[in-house]
Amino acid sequence: MSTVLILFYILGAITLATAFLTIYSKNPIHSAIYLVICFFSIAGHYLLLNAQFLAIVHIIVYSGAIMILFLFTIMLMNLNKEDEVHKPRITRLGAIVVFCLMCLIMITVFFNSKPVSDISEATGEDYQSIKMLGKVLLDGENGYMVPFEFASVLLLVAMIGTVLLSKKEKLEK
């Protein structure tokens, strides 16, 4: 076995375990921490695919910004155990069964799939480079510049809305 394959199995196990713990954990802060670990292991998968830029962007966007928003929302909601509705054991058992079935399906698909290198032919162009990614995203003719800018405006509006919702109103006497 090669070291890349061993590393893939280790990262896959970490990803599945932390995804399961994210769902199954009772404490929302612990769930958020497990989700961050899951995001980092997915970034490790990107590194194994030789997509360094995508791995770094994934860490910055998901593990950084999105998890900060999740934690901010959890803190804002002030979740307490007394207010939490307890789920029956049959619901938890159902979640475990569905999780195991999904893992079995993913493993079956993995073992029955063909490597991508056998299917596609090499063209010699480097589609992993930042230069090519910049051309695809921001090219004037058929690029994604306008949707890219819309996404940034949408995130800005969501951040402003979150700040306004979390701001406590002062009572005037």
C-alpha positions as CSV (number, residue, x, y, z in Angstrom):
1,M,0.0,0.0,0.0
2,S,1.2,3.4,-0.8
3,T,1.5,6.2,1.7
4,V,-1.1,8.3,-0.2
5,L,-3.7,5.5,0.1
6,I,-3.0,5.0,3.8
7,L,-3.3,8.8,4.3
8,F,-6.6,8.7,2.3
9,Y,-8.0,6.0,4.6
10,I,-6.9,7.9,7.7
11,L,-8.5,11.1,6.5
12,G,-11.6,9.3,5.4
13,A,-12.0,7.7,8.9
14,I,-11.4,11.1,10.5
15,T,-14.0,12.7,8.2
16,L,-16.6,10.1,8.8
17,A,-16.0,10.0,12.6
18,T,-16.2,13.7,13.1
19,A,-19.2,14.1,10.8
20,F,-21.0,11.5,13.0
21,L,-19.9,13.2,16.2
22,T,-21.1,16.5,14.8
23,I,-24.6,15.1,14.5
24,Y,-24.6,12.9,17.6
25,S,-23.0,15.4,20.1
26,K,-25.4,16.9,22.6
27,N,-23.3,20.0,23.2
28,P,-23.6,22.5,20.3
29,I,-20.1,23.9,20.9
30,H,-18.6,20.4,20.7
31,S,-20.6,19.8,17.5
32,A,-19.1,23.0,16.0
33,I,-15.6,21.8,17.0
34,Y,-16.2,18.4,15.4
35,L,-17.4,20.1,12.3
36,V,-14.2,22.2,12.1
37,I,-12.1,19.0,12.4
38,C,-14.2,17.5,9.6
39,F,-13.6,20.6,7.4
40,F,-9.9,20.3,8.0
41,S,-9.9,16.6,7.0
42,I,-11.8,17.4,3.8
43,A,-9.1,20.0,3.1
44,G,-6.6,17.2,3.5
45,H,-8.5,15.3,0.8
46,Y,-8.1,18.3,-1.5
47,L,-4.4,18.2,-0.8
48,L,-4.3,14.6,-1.8
49,L,-5.9,15.5,-5.1
50,N,-3.2,18.1,-5.7
51,A,-5.6,21.0,-5.4
52,Q,-3.7,23.2,-3.0
53,F,-5.5,26.4,-3.8
54,L,-8.9,24.7,-3.2
55,A,-7.7,23.3,0.1
56,I,-6.5,26.7,1.4
57,V,-9.7,28.4,0.3
58,H,-11.7,25.6,2.0
59,I,-9.9,26.2,5.2
60,I,-10.2,30.0,5.1
61,V,-13.9,30.0,4.1
62,Y,-15.4,27.0,5.8
63,S,-13.2,26.4,8.8
64,G,-12.7,30.1,9.4
65,A,-15.6,32.3,8.3
66,I,-18.5,29.9,8.3
67,M,-17.6,28.3,11.7
68,I,-17.3,31.8,13.2
69,L,-20.8,32.5,12.0
70,F,-22.0,29.1,13.4
71,L,-20.5,29.8,16.8
72,F,-21.8,33.3,16.8
73,T,-25.3,32.0,16.1
74,I,-25.0,29.3,18.8
75,M,-23.9,31.9,21.3
76,L,-26.6,34.3,20.2
77,M,-29.3,31.7,20.6
78,N,-28.1,30.9,24.1
79,L,-28.9,27.2,24.0
80,N,-29.4,25.6,27.4
81,K,-29.9,22.0,28.3
82,E,-33.0,22.8,30.2
83,D,-34.7,24.3,27.1
84,E,-33.6,21.4,24.8
85,V,-36.2,19.0,23.7
86,H,-35.0,15.4,24.3
87,K,-35.3,13.1,21.4
88,P,-36.5,9.6,21.9
89,R,-34.0,6.7,21.7
90,I,-35.7,5.4,18.5
91,T,-34.8,8.7,16.7
92,R,-31.2,8.3,17.7
93,L,-31.2,4.6,16.7
94,G,-32.7,5.6,13.3
95,A,-30.0,8.2,12.8
96,I,-27.3,5.6,13.5
97,V,-28.9,3.1,11.1
98,V,-29.1,5.7,8.4
99,F,-25.5,6.8,9.0
100,C,-24.3,3.2,8.7
101,L,-26.3,2.6,5.5
102,M,-24.9,5.8,4.0
103,C,-21.3,4.6,4.9
104,L,-22.0,1.3,3.3
105,I,-23.3,2.9,0.2
106,M,-20.3,5.2,-0.1
107,I,-17.9,2.4,0.5
108,T,-19.6,0.3,-2.2
109,V,-19.5,3.2,-4.7
110,F,-15.9,3.8,-3.9
111,F,-14.8,0.2,-4.6
112,N,-16.9,0.0,-7.8
113,S,-15.6,3.2,-9.3
114,K,-12.9,3.6,-11.8
115,P,-9.9,6.0,-11.4
116,V,-10.4,9.3,-13.2
117,S,-6.9,9.0,-14.8
118,D,-8.1,5.9,-16.7
119,I,-11.2,7.6,-18.1
120,S,-9.9,11.0,-19.2
121,E,-7.0,11.7,-21.6
122,A,-4.2,14.1,-20.7
123,T,-4.3,17.5,-22.6
124,G,-1.1,19.0,-21.1
125,E,-2.9,22.0,-19.6
126,D,-2.7,22.8,-16.0
127,Y,-6.2,23.3,-14.7
128,Q,-5.0,23.4,-11.1
129,S,-3.1,26.6,-11.3
130,I,-4.3,29.9,-9.8
131,K,-3.8,31.6,-13.2
132,M,-6.3,29.3,-14.9
133,L,-8.7,29.6,-12.0
134,G,-8.6,33.4,-12.2
135,K,-9.2,33.3,-16.0
136,V,-12.3,31.0,-15.5
137,L,-13.8,33.0,-12.7
138,L,-13.1,36.6,-13.7
139,D,-12.8,36.5,-17.5
140,G,-15.0,39.2,-19.1
141,E,-16.7,37.2,-21.8
142,N,-17.9,34.0,-20.2
143,G,-16.6,34.4,-16.7
144,Y,-18.3,34.5,-13.3
145,M,-17.4,38.0,-12.3
146,V,-20.9,39.3,-11.7
147,P,-22.1,36.2,-9.7
148,F,-18.9,36.4,-7.7
149,E,-19.6,40.1,-6.8
150,F,-23.3,39.2,-6.0
151,A,-22.1,36.5,-3.6
152,S,-19.8,39.1,-1.8
153,V,-22.7,41.6,-1.6
154,L,-25.0,38.8,-0.3
155,L,-22.5,37.9,2.4
156,L,-22.1,41.6,3.4
157,V,-25.9,42.0,3.7
158,A,-26.1,38.8,5.8
159,M,-23.4,40.0,8.1
160,I,-25.1,43.4,8.5
161,G,-28.4,41.6,9.2
162,T,-26.8,39.4,11.8
163,V,-25.4,42.4,13.6
164,L,-28.7,44.3,13.5
165,L,-30.6,41.2,14.8
166,S,-28.1,40.6,17.7
167,K,-28.1,44.3,18.7
168,K,-30.2,44.7,21.9
169,E,-32.7,47.6,21.9
170,K,-32.4,50.0,24.7
171,L,-35.5,50.6,26.7
172,E,-36.4,54.3,26.8
173,K,-38.0,55.6,30.0
